[in-house]
Amino acid sequence: MNPESTDTIVFGNDIFINEHIGKKRHSTHKIPLLLVSRRNHPFSLSAIIILDKKFEIITRYFKYLSPIELIQSLKNY
């Protein structure tokens, strides 16, 4: 997703918004902040999050993956 999205996203019983619109030059939506944040590491992109059918995180990549690398990684799941 676009991490600077201004969309309001409803998922289950939760509402996710970009809380920093108008406060920061490059505001970041709450969903990428939740999915990509890591302990002891600053928030950074690019990031690829692989989810299962229940929308639970299987794995995260904190780098660009070429199309071939992405296809290979998806074959593992």
PyMOL commands that set and color helices and strands:
alter all, ss='L'
color gray80, all
select helices_A, chain A and resi 30-36+67-75
alter helices_A, ss='H'
color red, helices_A
select strands_A, chain A and resi 9-11+14-16+48-51+57-61
alter strands_A, ss='S'
color yellow, strands_A
deselect
rebuild
show_as cartoon
